[in-house]
Amino acid sequence: MNYPIIDLKKEYASIKPDIDKAITSVISETAFVGGKFVEEFEDEIKNFTGASYAIGLNSGTDALYLSLWAAGIGPGDEVITTPFTFFATAEVIAHIGATPVFIDIDPDTFNIDASQIEQAITKNTKAILPVHLYGYAANMTEIISIAQSYNLFVLEDACQAIGAYHDSAHVGLLGNAGTLSFYPSKNLGAYGDGGMVITNDEKLAREIRRLRNHGQTKKYFPEKIGVSSRLDGIQAAILSAKLKHLPEWTAKRIQTATWYDELLNNQDGIKLPAYQITDRKNHVYHQYTLRVLDGMRDKLQKHLENHRIGTMIYYPQNLHQTKAFETVNFVKHTTSESEKASLEVLSLPMHPFLERSDVENIVGIINDCLN
Ligand SMILES: *Cc1c(COP(=O)(O)O)cnc(C)c1O
């Protein structure tokens, strides 16, 4: 047995002719940075998500950064977010000179606890930055309602959640803008770095487009100081080829999660995720993450590793606990659920190329350790 947490080799093997053709066509056309393939992929993402605008960038991190920048957020401003996420979410808030304000998570979904946002708002609060962690949307209904009352910008970190819906709208389009990451291990992964902002706000889209290309709208006539953050043609062409398969791959992830749910249902010592899934709100299972109780998490992880089953801890530290934030300004409210989650979570193998028998084998090894 050997079950890596994701299996990009199997994925490539399943679509090799399409990928190879995509790469060759970019080389033949020498459309390496920006250009035709990027524009086509941006249009495909607009169709896929329903966004009016899609701006290809060099990473999900830059998508977050340029969105905050384009929204005019900066020094003195506070941005309310979750401490239970990938580092980039809060890193960009610090980069832009603003202050991250960490509040607790909802223990059922691992997402920002929307009911704790209002008490964290001050006269300096400018934005809310929810993360749709593991591929399940945060409580956007409540977040949008608070944002409207206090006139706050909402940036959705949808880097793990392409294909996820809340109230029948694609994530990223409920607030002012949303970010996608095409990091290779994401549900739609490139063969290198890539990211995108999706939005329905024309002015914001125009500003992000200008910032990504040295503040230029016309080549060699920069209008403001920007950065270089563009999507490569080769990555865009690969992503176009893969996007065609995303609905089927997402369905397979959901199926795999159902198998885990069913086969782990009676296992003592763990707590399965408790998501509310309806016909208006799905889960795209970027990760299948459970809690291991009674301090057994690291032992179970070791046991699985000994049986060549890949797992990960997303995330072993809360962001305010990282060394990076020792010397950086932040505000922290109660974060006890978030800190508890860091000690309990374990993500199991999850990708579109697992069969029921694979999940049975993995669950069997979990049973051995915990029973
Ligand atoms: C991957 C990820 C990012 C950053 O995306 P990159 O493309 O790796 O820069 C940001 N936020 C979350 C939640 C992510 O999972």
The ligand as a MOL file (V3000), in Angstrom:
LIG
                    3D

  0  0  0     0  0            999 V3000
M  V30 BEGIN CTAB
M  V30 COUNTS 15 15 0 0 0
M  V30 BEGIN ATOM
M  V30 1 C -2.7780 28.1950 -1.1860 0
M  V30 2 C -3.4010 29.2460 -0.3610 0
M  V30 3 C -3.0420 30.5910 -0.4910 0
M  V30 4 C -1.8990 31.0710 -1.3170 0
M  V30 5 O -1.8910 30.6700 -2.6120 0
M  V30 6 P -0.4880 30.5820 -3.4250 0
M  V30 7 O -0.9490 30.3880 -4.8270 0
M  V30 8 O 0.2510 29.4050 -2.8780 0
M  V30 9 O 0.2270 31.8530 -3.2290 0
M  V30 10 C -3.7170 31.5250 0.2740 0
M  V30 11 N -4.6860 31.1660 1.1110 0
M  V30 12 C -5.0440 29.8830 1.2900 0
M  V30 13 C -6.1390 29.5600 2.2490 0
M  V30 14 C -4.4060 28.8810 0.5650 0
M  V30 15 O -4.7530 27.6060 0.7670 0
M  V30 END ATOM
M  V30 BEGIN BOND
M  V30 1 1 1 2
M  V30 2 1 2 3
M  V30 3 2 2 14
M  V30 4 1 3 4
M  V30 5 2 3 10
M  V30 6 1 4 5
M  V30 7 1 5 6
M  V30 8 2 6 7
M  V30 9 1 6 8
M  V30 10 1 6 9
M  V30 11 1 10 11
M  V30 12 2 11 12
M  V30 13 1 12 13
M  V30 14 1 12 14
M  V30 15 1 14 15
M  V30 END BOND
M  V30 END CTAB
M  END
